[in-house]
Amino acid sequence: MTKILFVLLVTLSTVFGSGIKWEKDYATALKQSKAQNKPMMFIISNHNCHFCVQFESTALSNPKVIQKLNKEYIATIAYVDESPIFPNNLYVGGTPATWFLKSDGEPLFEPLMGAVDSTVFLKALDIVSDEYKKTTTKK
């Protein structure tokens, strides 16, 4: 019985306990995006923003979102209330702003604004993955 409980706890902590693998900053994430040939997800957030907190506690905490991000993306987040360093052209004046970038730092799309739910966010991730593959496939 003890062994079964232990295995169950380890399994649950592995599945639900691990979150998004965040790169420490924009520059590091961009290097990893190039090295791994993966799109970069860059979120501009604010600790004091209701919708930012909501987005992080819902969509970004969803196990399916976490799994997809960790497998297919390089992720980083910058909090404007912490004076982060990132390109000025990515600041749009509102938070949360979720950018999807090519490995050269160029946006694939305009930013996804606001606290979208998990279902919408997963669809967005699929669209971005497909578009990224199109832009990186040699003809």
Backbone as a printed PyTorch tensor [residue, N CA C, xyz], in Angstrom:
tensor([[[  0.8180,  -1.1930,   0.0000],
         [  0.0000,   0.0000,   0.0000],
         [  0.8640,   1.2590,   0.0000]],

        [[  1.9240,   1.2460,   0.7830],
         [  2.8180,   2.3900,   0.8480],
         [  3.4740,   2.6390,  -0.5040]],

        [[  3.8690,   1.5650,  -1.1910],
         [  4.4940,   1.7050,  -2.5070],
         [  3.5190,   2.3050,  -3.5110]],

        [[  2.2850,   1.8880,  -3.4670],
         [  1.2720,   2.4090,  -4.3930],
         [  1.0550,   3.8990,  -4.1450]],

        [[  0.9680,   4.2850,  -2.8860],
         [  0.7830,   5.6870,  -2.5400],
         [  1.9800,   6.5180,  -3.0020]],

        [[  3.1740,   5.9970,  -2.8150],
         [  4.3850,   6.6930,  -3.2360],
         [  4.4000,   6.8960,  -4.7480]],

        [[  4.1030,   5.8470,  -5.5000],
         [  4.0750,   5.9390,  -6.9630],
         [  3.0180,   6.9450,  -7.4130]],

        [[  1.8700,   6.9320,  -6.7730],
         [  0.8050,   7.8710,  -7.1100],
         [  1.2460,   9.3100,  -6.8580]],

        [[  1.8730,   9.5700,  -5.7360],
         [  2.3450,  10.9180,  -5.4210],
         [  3.4170,  11.3860,  -6.3890]],

        [[  4.3410,  10.5150,  -6.7340],
         [  5.3930,  10.8690,  -7.6890],
         [  4.7850,  11.1780,  -9.0550]],

        [[  3.8510,  10.3530,  -9.4820],
         [  3.1960,  10.5660, -10.7720],
         [  2.4400,  11.8880, -10.7930]],

        [[  1.6690,  12.1530,  -9.7560],
         [  0.9080,  13.3960,  -9.7010],
         [  1.8160,  14.6150,  -9.6450]],

        [[  2.8880,  14.5340,  -8.8990],
         [  3.7920,  15.6790,  -8.8190],
         [  4.5120,  15.9040, -10.1390]],

        [[  4.7680,  14.8360, -10.8780],
         [  5.4050,  14.9740, -12.1850],
         [  4.4470,  15.6040, -13.1860]],

        [[  3.2140,  15.1570, -13.1740],
         [  2.2330,  15.6550, -14.1350],
         [  1.7680,  17.0640, -13.7770]],

        [[  1.4110,  17.2810, -12.5180],
         [  0.8180,  18.5500, -12.1300],
         [  1.7910,  19.4880, -11.4250]],

        [[  2.8630,  18.9690, -10.8980],
         [  3.7730,  19.7880, -10.1190],
         [  4.7540,  20.5900, -10.9400]],

        [[  5.0070,  20.1490, -12.1400],
         [  5.9610,  20.8790, -12.9530],
         [  5.2160,  21.8980, -13.7960]],

        [[  5.7410,  23.0890, -13.7840],
         [  5.0980,  24.1570, -14.5370],
         [  5.8290,  24.4380, -15.8320]],

        [[  5.5700,  25.5940, -16.3630],
         [  6.2110,  26.0240, -17.6020],
         [  7.6950,  26.2270, -17.3400]],

        [[  8.5050,  25.7610, -18.2700],
         [  9.9580,  25.9570, -18.1830],
         [ 10.2750,  27.3450, -18.7450]],

        [[ 10.3370,  28.3140, -17.8520],
         [ 10.5840,  29.6950, -18.2630],
         [ 12.0700,  29.9520, -18.4360]],

        [[ 12.4400,  30.6040, -19.5150],
         [ 13.8060,  31.1160, -19.6430],
         [ 13.8900,  32.3750, -18.7900]],

        [[ 15.0910,  32.7020, -18.3190],
         [ 15.2140,  33.7770, -17.3360],
         [ 14.9750,  35.1720, -17.8960]],

        [[ 15.2280,  35.3700, -19.1890],
         [ 15.0130,  36.6950, -19.7650],
         [ 14.8650,  36.6020, -21.2820]],

        [[ 14.5330,  37.7350, -21.8850],
         [ 14.2710,  37.7920, -23.3230],
         [ 15.4860,  37.3330, -24.1340]],

        [[ 16.6610,  37.8540, -23.8020],
         [ 17.8640,  37.5320, -24.5780],
         [ 18.1920,  36.0390, -24.5190]],

        [[ 18.0930,  35.4490, -23.3550],
         [ 18.3530,  34.0130, -23.2070],
         [ 17.3270,  33.1990, -23.9770]],

        [[ 16.0770,  33.5990, -23.8950],
         [ 15.0180,  32.8840, -24.6170],
         [ 15.2400,  32.9550, -26.1220]],

        [[ 15.6570,  34.1090, -26.6200],
         [ 15.9030,  34.2570, -28.0540],
         [ 17.0450,  33.3420, -28.5060]],

        [[ 18.0930,  33.2550, -27.7070],
         [ 19.2070,  32.3450, -28.0360],
         [ 18.7310,  30.8980, -28.0720]],

        [[ 17.9130,  30.5120, -27.0980],
         [ 17.3950,  29.1430, -27.0610],
         [ 16.4560,  28.8700, -28.2350]],

        [[ 15.6840,  29.8670, -28.6150],
         [ 14.7810,  29.7280, -29.7580],
         [ 15.5810,  29.4250, -31.0240]],

        [[ 16.6740,  30.1460, -31.2140],
         [ 17.5440,  29.8990, -32.3750],
         [ 18.1810,  28.5220, -32.2860]],

        [[ 18.7260,  28.2020, -31.1330],
         [ 19.4490,  26.9360, -30.9600],
         [ 18.5440,  25.7220, -31.1370]],

        [[ 17.2970,  25.8290, -30.6810],
         [ 16.3830,  24.6820, -30.7320],
         [ 15.3870,  24.7520, -31.8860]],

        [[ 15.4580,  25.8210, -32.6770],
         [ 14.5390,  26.0280, -33.7970],
         [ 13.0760,  25.8810, -33.3620]],

        [[ 12.7420,  26.6220, -32.3100],
         [ 11.3700,  26.6390, -31.7900],
         [ 10.8970,  28.0850, -31.7260]],

        [[  9.5950,  28.2920, -31.8860],
         [  9.0890,  29.6530, -31.7110],
         [  9.2210,  30.0750, -30.2480]],

        [[  9.2910,  31.3710, -30.0590],
         [  9.4000,  31.9180, -28.7100],
         [  8.0640,  32.5310, -28.3080]],

        [[  7.6040,  32.2030, -27.1230],
         [  6.4370,  32.8610, -26.5540],
         [  6.9570,  33.8510, -25.5170]],

        [[  6.6510,  35.1090, -25.7350],
         [  7.1150,  36.1630, -24.8410],
         [  5.9010,  36.9050, -24.2880]],

        [[  5.7470,  36.8530, -22.9750],
         [  4.6060,  37.4990, -22.3250],
         [  5.0820,  38.7390, -21.5740]],

        [[  4.3850,  39.8390, -21.8110],
         [  4.6110,  41.0540, -21.0310],
         [  3.4760,  41.1110, -20.0140]],

        [[  3.8500,  41.1310, -18.7410],
         [  2.8650,  41.0240, -17.6750],
         [  3.1310,  42.0660, -16.5970]],

        [[  2.3040,  42.0410, -15.5730],
         [  2.4340,  42.9680, -14.4530],
         [  1.8460,  42.2820, -13.2200]],

        [[  2.6040,  42.2580, -12.1460],
         [  2.1300,  41.6000, -10.9250],
         [  0.8470,  42.2250, -10.3710]],

        [[  0.6250,  43.5030, -10.6650],
         [ -0.5310,  44.2210, -10.1250],
         [ -1.7170,  44.2760, -11.0830]],

        [[ -1.6630,  43.4980, -12.1300],
         [ -2.7110,  43.4970, -13.1540],
         [ -3.6520,  42.3180, -12.9200]],

        [[ -4.9250,  42.6110, -12.7150],
         [ -5.9190,  41.5660, -12.4580],
         [ -5.9380,  40.5260, -13.5750]],

        [[ -5.9470,  40.9840, -14.8260],
         [ -6.0460,  40.0510, -15.9480],
         [ -4.7650,  39.2370, -16.1380]],

        [[ -3.6250,  39.8120, -15.7650],
         [ -2.3580,  39.0690, -15.8250],
         [ -2.3770,  37.9150, -14.8250]],

        [[ -2.7970,  38.2170, -13.6190],
         [ -2.8840,  37.1890, -12.5720],
         [ -3.8830,  36.1120, -12.9860]],

        [[ -5.0070,  36.5370, -13.5400],
         [ -6.0210,  35.5820, -14.0020],
         [ -5.4600,  34.6820, -15.1050]],

        [[ -4.7590,  35.2550, -16.0760],
         [ -4.1770,  34.4910, -17.1800],
         [ -3.1800,  33.4560, -16.6590]],

        [[ -2.3240,  33.8750, -15.7380],
         [ -1.3240,  32.9600, -15.1870],
         [ -1.9600,  31.8520, -14.3520]],

        [[ -3.0190,  32.1710, -13.6370],
         [ -3.6250,  31.1630, -12.7590],
         [ -4.6000,  30.2400, -13.4820]],

        [[ -4.9590,  30.5800, -14.7110],
         [ -5.8790,  29.7180, -15.4680],
         [ -5.1570,  29.0860, -16.6560]],

        [[ -5.0730,  29.7910, -17.7620],
         [ -4.5000,  29.2090, -18.9880],
         [ -3.0650,  28.7280, -18.7890]],

        [[ -2.2350,  29.5430, -18.1480],
         [ -0.8250,  29.1650, -18.0000],
         [ -0.5960,  28.1170, -16.9170]],

        [[ -1.6380,  27.7500, -16.2040],
         [ -1.5470,  26.6830, -15.2020],
         [ -2.2170,  25.3990, -15.6700]],

        [[ -2.7810,  25.4260, -16.8560],
         [ -3.4600,  24.2590, -17.4150],
         [ -2.4250,  23.2140, -17.8360]],

        [[ -2.5440,  21.9690, -17.3880],
         [ -1.5550,  20.9360, -17.7260],
         [ -1.3350,  20.7440, -19.2290]],

        [[ -2.3850,  20.8510, -20.0380],
         [ -2.2230,  20.6940, -21.4920],
         [ -1.4300,  21.8550, -22.0850]],

        [[ -1.6860,  23.0580, -21.5930],
         [ -0.9400,  24.2350, -22.0460],
         [  0.5230,  24.0970, -21.6430]],

        [[  0.7600,  23.7250, -20.3980],
         [  2.1290,  23.5610, -19.9000],
         [  2.8790,  22.5350, -20.7360]],

        [[  2.2550,  21.4040, -20.9920],
         [  2.9000,  20.3460, -21.7710],
         [  3.2500,  20.8360, -23.1760]],

        [[  2.3230,  21.5080, -23.8330],
         [  2.5520,  21.9880, -25.1970],
         [  3.6560,  23.0430, -25.2180]],

        [[  3.6010,  23.9780, -24.2770],
         [  4.6280,  25.0160, -24.2270],
         [  6.0100,  24.4190, -23.9880]],

        [[  6.1140,  23.5150, -23.0410],
         [  7.4160,  22.9260, -22.7270],
         [  7.9670,  22.0830, -23.8690]],

        [[  7.1000,  21.5080, -24.6720],
         [  7.5350,  20.6520, -25.7760],
         [  7.8590,  21.4410, -27.0500]],

        [[  7.0430,  22.4540, -27.3520],
         [  7.1240,  23.0930, -28.6660],
         [  7.5950,  24.5430, -28.6680]],

        [[  7.7630,  25.1480, -27.5090],
         [  8.0730,  26.5730, -27.4340],
         [  9.2290,  26.8530, -26.4860]],

        [[  9.8210,  28.0210, -26.6750],
         [ 10.7200,  28.6050, -25.6910],
         [  9.9120,  29.7360, -25.0600]],

        [[  9.7470,  29.6900, -23.7590],
         [  8.8610,  30.6420, -23.0780],
         [  9.6270,  31.5560, -22.1400]],

        [[  9.2310,  32.8120, -22.1410],
         [  9.7530,  33.7590, -21.1640],
         [  8.6740,  34.7830, -20.8510]],

        [[  8.8070,  35.3780, -19.6970],
         [  7.8250,  36.3690, -19.2450],
         [  8.5790,  37.5370, -18.6330]],

        [[  8.1160,  38.7460, -18.9230],
         [  8.7190,  39.9530, -18.3670],
         [  7.6350,  40.7330, -17.6370]],

        [[  7.9390,  41.1290, -16.4300],
         [  6.9960,  41.9060, -15.6270],
         [  7.3950,  43.3800, -15.6970]],

        [[  6.5130,  44.2090, -16.2360],
         [  6.8440,  45.6210, -16.4190],
         [  7.0970,  46.3330, -15.0930]],

        [[  6.5600,  45.8130, -13.9980],
         [  6.7960,  46.4230, -12.6950],
         [  8.1460,  46.0170, -12.0970]],

        [[  8.9340,  45.2520, -12.8330],
         [ 10.2760,  44.8590, -12.3950],
         [ 11.3620,  45.4420, -13.3010]],

        [[ 11.0260,  46.3460, -14.1930],
         [ 11.9620,  46.9800, -15.1260],
         [ 12.7370,  45.9670, -15.9670]],

        [[ 12.0420,  45.1130, -16.6930],
         [ 12.7320,  44.1250, -17.5200],
         [ 13.3380,  44.7660, -18.7660]],

        [[ 14.2260,  44.0250, -19.3950],
         [ 14.8470,  44.4880, -20.6330],
         [ 14.3080,  43.6450, -21.7790]],

        [[ 13.6750,  44.3190, -22.7370],
         [ 13.1920,  43.6710, -23.9520],
         [ 13.0090,  44.7600, -25.0070]],

        [[ 12.8910,  44.3840, -26.2810],
         [ 12.7770,  45.3900, -27.3430],
         [ 11.5550,  46.3000, -27.1700]],

        [[ 11.7800,  47.5980, -27.3460],
         [ 10.7030,  48.5840, -27.1830],
         [  9.5270,  48.3380, -28.1140]],

        [[  9.7910,  47.8120, -29.3090],
         [  8.7060,  47.6200, -30.2740],
         [  7.7010,  46.5620, -29.8170]],

        [[  8.0370,  45.7760, -28.8060],
         [  7.1140,  44.7600, -28.3090],
         [  6.2060,  45.2800, -27.1940]],

        [[  6.5100,  46.4650, -26.6860],
         [  5.6580,  47.0130, -25.6310],
         [  4.4500,  47.6890, -26.2680]],

        [[  3.2660,  47.2240, -25.9300],
         [  2.0440,  47.7450, -26.5470],
         [  1.1840,  48.5500, -25.5700]],

        [[  1.6290,  48.7300, -24.3530],
         [  0.9150,  49.5710, -23.4020],
         [ -0.1400,  48.8730, -22.5640]],

        [[ -0.4300,  47.6210, -22.8650],
         [ -1.4050,  46.8770, -22.0810],
         [ -0.8520,  45.5250, -21.6810]],

        [[ -1.3780,  44.9870, -20.6160],
         [ -0.9400,  43.6680, -20.1610],
         [ -2.1540,  42.8360, -19.7810]],

        [[ -2.0510,  41.5370, -19.8980],
         [ -0.9380,  40.7880, -20.4730],
         [ -0.9560,  40.8410, -22.0000]],

        [[  0.2330,  40.8850, -22.5550],
         [  0.4130,  40.8370, -24.0080],
         [  1.2870,  39.6240, -24.3050]],

        [[  0.7710,  38.7020, -25.0840],
         [  1.4980,  37.4750, -25.4080],
         [  1.9540,  37.5360, -26.8540]],

        [[  3.2540,  37.6000, -27.0300],
         [  3.8580,  37.6330, -28.3590],
         [  4.3440,  36.2410, -28.7310]],

        [[  4.2350,  35.9150, -29.9990],
         [  4.8220,  34.6990, -30.5490],
         [  5.8180,  35.1430, -31.6020]],

        [[  7.0770,  34.7930, -31.3830],
         [  8.1650,  35.3080, -32.2040],
         [  8.9090,  34.2010, -32.9340]],

        [[  9.4370,  34.5600, -34.1110],
         [ 10.3380,  33.6590, -34.8240],
         [ 11.6690,  33.6560, -34.0740]],

        [[ 12.5420,  32.7500, -34.4340],
         [ 13.8210,  32.6400, -33.7210],
         [ 14.7460,  33.8310, -33.9770]],

        [[ 14.3790,  34.7150, -34.9180],
         [ 15.1540,  35.9440, -35.1210],
         [ 14.5470,  37.1250, -34.3580]],

        [[ 13.4860,  36.8650, -33.5900],
         [ 12.8530,  37.9030, -32.7970],
         [ 11.7160,  38.6280, -33.4940]],

        [[ 11.4780,  38.3070, -34.7540],
         [ 10.3830,  38.9440, -35.4890],
         [  9.0450,  38.3170, -35.0950]],

        [[  8.0310,  39.1450, -34.8840],
         [  6.7150,  38.6080, -34.5190],
         [  6.0920,  37.7800, -35.6410]],

        [[  5.4800,  36.6790, -35.2630],
         [  4.6990,  35.8860, -36.2120],
         [  3.3220,  36.5120, -36.4020]],

        [[  2.7930,  37.1160, -35.3520],
         [  1.4680,  37.7360, -35.3460],
         [  1.5120,  38.9560, -34.4360]],

        [[  0.4280,  39.7150, -34.4520],
         [  0.2370,  40.7600, -33.4470],
         [  0.0560,  40.0500, -32.1010]],

        [[  0.2890,  40.7540, -30.9840],
         [  0.1810,  40.0710, -29.6900],
         [ -1.2500,  39.6490, -29.3620]],

        [[ -1.3370,  38.5710, -28.6390],
         [ -2.6050,  38.1080, -28.0850],
         [ -2.7890,  38.8790, -26.7810]],

        [[ -3.8360,  39.6720, -26.7050],
         [ -4.0190,  40.5630, -25.5590],
         [ -5.0510,  40.0040, -24.5870]],

        [[ -4.7620,  40.1520, -23.3160],
         [ -5.7240,  39.8120, -22.2810],
         [ -5.6010,  38.4030, -21.7570]],

        [[ -6.5080,  38.0940, -20.8530],
         [ -6.5370,  36.7880, -20.1870],
         [ -7.4560,  35.8580, -20.9630]],

        [[ -6.8950,  35.1540, -21.9220],
         [ -7.6960,  34.2020, -22.6940],
         [ -7.7810,  32.8870, -21.9300]],

        [[ -8.8480,  32.1350, -22.1820],
         [ -8.9960,  30.8680, -21.4650],
         [ -8.1410,  29.7740, -22.1070]],

        [[ -8.0430,  28.6590, -21.4370],
         [ -7.1700,  27.5580, -21.8650],
         [ -7.5130,  27.0330, -23.2480]],

        [[ -8.8000,  26.8980, -23.5450],
         [ -9.2190,  26.3600, -24.8380],
         [ -8.7750,  27.2710, -25.9750]],

        [[ -9.0100,  28.5550, -25.8240],
         [ -8.6070,  29.5300, -26.8400],
         [ -7.0860,  29.5660, -26.9530]],

        [[ -6.4030,  29.5210, -25.8170],
         [ -4.9470,  29.5910, -25.8330],
         [ -4.3470,  28.3630, -26.5120]],

        [[ -4.8940,  27.1910, -26.2640],
         [ -4.4050,  25.9800, -26.9350],
         [ -4.6010,  26.0700, -28.4460]],

        [[ -5.7320,  26.6100, -28.8880],
         [ -5.9590,  26.8020, -30.3260],
         [ -4.9380,  27.7770, -30.8970]],

        [[ -4.6670,  28.8470, -30.1620],
         [ -3.6690,  29.8210, -30.6030],
         [ -2.2950,  29.1680, -30.7190]],

        [[ -1.9380,  28.3320, -29.7530],
         [ -0.6460,  27.6420, -29.8050],
         [ -0.5470,  26.7350, -31.0260]],

        [[ -1.6280,  26.0590, -31.3780],
         [ -1.6370,  25.2140, -32.5800],
         [ -1.4380,  26.0490, -33.8410]],

        [[ -2.1350,  27.1740, -33.9230],
         [ -2.0110,  28.0510, -35.0900],
         [ -0.5900,  28.5830, -35.2090]],

        [[ -0.0230,  29.0220, -34.0980],
         [  1.3410,  29.5490, -34.1060],
         [  2.3330,  28.4650, -34.5200]],

        [[  2.1910,  27.2650, -33.9740],
         [  3.0910,  26.1610, -34.3420],
         [  3.0400,  25.8880, -35.8360]],

        [[  1.8370,  25.8430, -36.3980],
         [  1.6870,  25.5970, -37.8360],
         [  2.3300,  26.7080, -38.6580]],

        [[  2.1040,  27.9450, -38.2680],
         [  2.6710,  29.0800, -39.0030],
         [  4.1910,  29.0980, -38.8910]],

        [[  4.7040,  28.7940, -37.7150],
         [  6.1550,  28.7690, -37.5280],
         [  6.7850,  27.7220, -38.4390]],

        [[  6.1750,  26.5600, -38.5230],
         [  6.6920,  25.5000, -39.3990],
         [  6.7090,  25.9560, -40.8520]],

        [[  5.6730,  26.6740, -41.2750],
         [  5.6210,  27.1820, -42.6540],
         [  6.7440,  28.1710, -42.9220]],

        [[  7.0310,  29.0320, -41.9450],
         [  8.0440,  30.0710, -42.1560],
         [  9.4620,  29.5320, -42.0690]],

        [[  9.6330,  28.3740, -41.4520],
         [ 10.9880,  27.8260, -41.3130],
         [ 11.2720,  26.6780, -42.2710]],

        [[ 10.2640,  26.2360, -43.0200],
         [ 10.4560,  25.1490, -43.9760],
         [ 11.0590,  25.7150, -45.2520]],

        [[ 12.1670,  25.1400, -45.6700],
         [ 12.8160,  25.5880, -46.9050],
         [ 12.0490,  25.0640, -48.1020]],

        [[ 11.9450,  25.9110, -49.1170],
         [ 11.2060,  25.5330, -50.3250],
         [ 12.1310,  25.1510, -51.4400]]])
